[in-house]
Amino acid sequence: MELLGLAPHDSSRQSRQDQGFSRADFTIDWEEALEAVRQAQDTDEWKDRYAIRVGIEGTISQAVRVTGLRRTRYRNLPTTCLGHIFAATALNIIRIDRWLTGTPLGGTRTSRLEALMLAA
């Protein structure tokens, strides 16, 4: 079982009529859960799953920075969809160009606050 957070308020029919299980029937030892998550993070399976997530988040970040993907200038869905297709095509062209020219991948960006702290 993967723990995602606190259980929401139970307003189900079973809970109101005192039938079945309610939220109060489940207790979670948060220290034990935290330790289990930390142990899981040391496994190769978890690292493989996280590597996929990092790749996806990097792609989304690049799309937002390069194409402004979070905002659209179009009002209807088909045109917005076409804009997303053009944005994805532009990202692919940029990546192909960098691969063909041997341009290295960008490193981790430095925030403005961190840059100020480094300069001081």
C-alpha positions in Angstrom: 0.0 0.0 0.0 1.3 3.4 -0.9 0.6 6.1 1.6 -0.4 9.4 0.1 -1.5 11.5 3.1 -4.2 11.8 5.7 -7.5 10.0 5.1 -10.3 12.4 4.1 -13.4 12.9 6.2 -15.6 9.8 6.0 -19.1 10.8 4.9 -20.2 7.5 3.4 -23.5 5.8 4.2 -21.7 3.0 6.1 -20.0 5.5 8.4 -23.2 7.4 9.1 -25.1 4.3 9.9 -22.2 2.7 12.0 -21.9 -0.1 9.5 -18.5 -1.3 8.1 -15.3 0.6 8.8 -14.9 4.3 9.5 -11.8 6.6 9.4 -11.3 6.1 13.1 -10.8 2.3 12.6 -7.5 3.0 10.8 -4.5 4.3 12.6 -1.1 5.1 11.0 2.2 5.2 12.7 3.8 8.1 10.8 7.3 7.4 12.0 7.1 3.8 10.8 5.6 4.9 7.5 8.3 7.5 7.0 11.0 4.8 7.7 9.4 2.4 5.2 9.4 5.1 2.5 13.0 5.9 3.1 13.9 2.2 2.8 11.9 2.0 -0.4 13.8 4.9 -1.9 17.1 2.9 -1.6 15.7 0.1 -3.9 16.6 0.0 -7.6 12.9 -0.3 -8.5 12.0 3.0 -6.8 15.0 4.7 -8.5 13.9 3.4 -11.9 10.4 4.8 -11.3 11.7 8.1 -10.1 14.0 8.4 -13.2 11.0 8.2 -15.4 9.3 10.9 -13.4 12.4 13.1 -13.5 12.5 12.8 -17.3 8.8 13.7 -17.7 9.2 16.7 -15.3 12.2 17.9 -17.3 10.3 17.7 -20.5 7.4 19.7 -19.1 9.8 22.3 -17.6 11.5 22.7 -21.0 8.2 23.0 -22.8 7.0 25.7 -20.4 10.3 27.7 -20.6 10.8 27.4 -24.4 7.2 27.6 -25.7 5.2 29.2 -22.9 3.0 26.1 -22.8 1.0 27.2 -19.6 -0.8 29.9 -21.4 -2.6 29.8 -24.7 -3.7 32.6 -27.0 -6.5 30.5 -28.5 -10.0 30.2 -27.2 -11.2 26.9 -28.8 -10.0 23.4 -28.0 -8.9 22.3 -31.6 -6.7 25.4 -32.0 -5.2 25.0 -28.5 -4.5 21.3 -29.3 -2.8 22.3 -32.6 -0.7 24.8 -30.5 0.4 22.0 -28.2 1.3 19.8 -31.2 3.4 22.7 -32.6 5.1 23.1 -29.2 5.9 19.4 -29.0 7.3 19.6 -32.6 9.4 22.6 -31.7 10.9 20.7 -28.7 11.7 17.7 -30.8 13.4 19.9 -33.4 15.4 21.7 -30.7 16.5 18.3 -29.2 17.5 16.9 -32.6 19.5 20.1 -33.3 21.3 19.8 -30.0 22.0 16.1 -30.6 23.3 16.7 -34.2 25.5 19.6 -33.2 26.8 18.0 -30.0 25.5 20.8 -27.8 25.6 19.6 -24.2 22.4 19.4 -22.2 21.7 22.3 -19.9 22.6 21.9 -16.2 20.5 22.7 -13.3 19.4 26.3 -13.3 20.3 28.6 -10.5 17.5 30.7 -8.9 17.9 34.4 -8.6 18.1 34.2 -4.8 20.8 31.5 -5.0 22.7 33.6 -7.5 22.6 36.6 -5.1 23.8 34.4 -2.2 26.6 33.1 -4.3 27.6 36.6 -5.4 27.8 37.8 -1.8 
